[in-house]
Amino acid sequence: QRMSDDADAIRNLLYRYAECIDAADFDGVAALFEHGAVAAPGMKEPARGVAAVAHLYRSSSRVHEDGTLRTHHLVLNPIVEIDAAAGTATSRSRYVVLQATPKLPLQPIIAGRYGDRFERAGGGWRFTFREIQIDLVDGRRLAVPVSWYPRLSNATPKQRAKFRLTGGGAGIHWPAV
């Protein structure tokens, strides 16, 4: 298989993830991480495996009456680096999520970066790890261990899922924590 075919297959995994998220197909997202883990700001430990990943997305996403998140999840500028001999790869990309509601027009609601790792298995590629970073409007990036913040670390996933940006996007506040 050519290196460009491998890079296309990896990019398709990135895009499949976005497609599943927008459709609120949390089982589909979880299946992508069957042999992997997802880490994001506010998490004590990465979510590993199908059940944990599905729970992560179900507990942190609002599904609307139409069964979707009413989002358009864009994965941008993926840089894929493949180690053919080892059967592994990494990818760095940016994301922007747009959302519209009955009261609000389509608008950006979050942006950030994905750091992904993959392995070749069964003739294809699969995720082994994803780090989600959130970029704030002032240029700062959130990607710190939640263990640095004991109150946040001890909060439930439901409490951590409910946050709001403060200071014009320069900070985050968790009202229930």
C-alpha positions in Angstrom: 0.0 0.0 0.0 1.3 3.4 -0.9 2.0 6.0 1.8 -0.6 8.4 0.3 -3.3 5.7 0.6 -2.4 5.3 4.3 -2.6 9.1 4.8 -6.0 9.1 3.1 -7.3 6.3 5.3 -6.2 8.2 8.4 -7.8 11.4 7.2 -11.0 9.4 6.6 -10.9 8.3 10.3 -10.7 12.0 11.3 -13.7 12.9 9.1 -15.7 9.8 10.2 -15.3 11.0 13.8 -16.7 14.4 12.8 -19.6 12.8 11.0 -20.5 10.6 14.0 -20.3 13.6 16.4 -22.6 15.7 14.3 -25.1 12.9 14.1 -25.0 12.2 17.9 -23.8 8.7 17.0 -21.9 8.2 20.2 -21.7 4.4 19.6 -20.1 5.2 16.2 -17.6 7.5 17.9 -16.9 4.9 20.6 -16.3 2.2 17.9 -13.6 4.4 16.4 -11.8 4.2 19.8 -12.4 0.5 20.5 -8.6 0.1 20.9 -7.9 3.6 21.9 -8.4 6.4 24.4 -9.6 10.1 24.4 -8.2 12.8 26.7 -9.5 16.3 27.0 -9.2 19.2 29.4 -11.0 18.5 32.7 -10.5 14.8 32.6 -8.7 13.0 35.4 -7.9 10.0 33.2 -8.4 9.4 29.5 -11.6 7.6 28.5 -10.4 4.1 27.3 -12.4 1.7 25.2 -15.9 1.6 23.8 -18.0 2.0 27.0 -15.9 4.8 28.5 -15.7 6.8 25.2 -19.5 6.4 24.6 -20.1 7.6 28.1 -17.8 10.6 27.7 -19.6 11.8 24.7 -23.1 11.1 25.9 -22.5 12.9 29.2 -20.9 15.9 27.6 -23.2 16.5 24.6 -26.7 18.0 24.3 -28.8 16.1 21.8 -31.7 18.2 20.4 -35.2 17.1 19.5 -34.1 16.2 16.0 -31.6 13.6 17.4 -28.5 15.6 16.5 -26.2 18.1 18.2 -27.2 20.7 15.5 -23.5 21.0 14.7 -21.2 21.1 11.8 -17.9 19.7 13.0 -15.0 20.7 10.8 -11.6 19.0 10.9 -9.0 21.2 9.3 -5.4 21.1 8.1 -4.6 17.5 9.1 -0.9 16.8 9.1 -0.4 13.0 8.9 3.0 11.5 9.6 3.4 7.8 9.0 6.1 5.4 10.3 5.5 2.6 7.8 8.1 0.3 9.4 6.5 0.5 12.8 2.9 0.5 11.5 2.1 3.7 13.4 1.1 7.2 12.6 0.4 10.6 14.1 -1.8 13.4 13.1 -2.1 17.0 14.1 -5.2 18.9 13.1 -7.5 21.8 14.0 -11.2 21.7 14.6 -14.0 24.2 14.5 -17.5 23.4 15.6 -20.4 25.4 14.2 -23.9 25.2 15.7 -27.3 26.6 14.9 -30.4 26.5 17.1 -33.9 27.8 16.5 -33.0 31.0 18.2 -29.4 31.4 17.0 -27.9 31.4 13.5 -25.1 29.1 12.5 -22.0 30.3 14.4 -18.7 28.9 15.7 -19.0 27.6 19.3 -15.6 26.0 19.9 -12.2 25.6 18.2 -9.1 23.8 19.1 -6.6 21.1 18.1 -6.5 17.3 17.9 -3.4 15.3 18.5 -3.9 11.8 17.3 -2.0 8.5 17.3 -2.9 5.5 15.1 -1.8 1.9 14.5 -2.2 -0.3 11.5 -4.3 -3.4 12.2 -6.2 -5.9 10.2 -5.3 -4.2 6.9 -6.5 -0.8 8.0 -5.8 2.0 10.5 -7.4 2.7 13.9 -7.1 5.3 16.6 -5.0 4.5 19.6 -5.1 8.0 21.3 -6.7 11.4 20.9 -5.8 14.5 22.8 -8.4 17.2 22.5 -7.2 20.8 23.1 -9.4 23.9 23.3 -8.1 27.1 21.9 -9.3 30.3 23.6 -9.9 33.6 21.8 -6.9 35.2 23.4 -4.6 32.5 22.0 -4.2 30.3 25.1 -4.7 26.6 24.7 -6.3 24.4 27.3 -4.5 21.1 27.8 -3.5 20.7 31.4 -3.9 17.7 33.7 -7.2 18.0 35.7 -5.3 16.7 38.7 -3.9 20.2 39.1 -7.4 21.4 40.1 -8.6 19.2 43.0 -12.2 20.6 42.9 -12.5 20.0 39.2 -10.8 16.6 39.5 -13.3 15.5 42.1 -16.3 16.7 40.2 -18.6 14.3 38.3 -18.4 14.1 34.5 -21.8 15.7 34.4 -20.6 18.7 36.5 -17.5 19.1 34.3 -19.6 19.0 31.1 -21.5 22.1 32.1 -19.2 25.1 31.8 -19.3 28.5 30.3 -16.6 30.8 28.8 -15.9 33.9 30.8 -14.0 37.1 30.2 -14.7 37.2 26.5 -13.4 33.6 26.1 -10.3 34.1 28.2 -11.5 31.7 31.0 -13.8 28.8 31.8 -16.2 28.6 34.7 -17.9 25.4 36.0 -20.9 26.7 38.0 -21.6 23.3 39.7 -17.9 22.8 40.8 
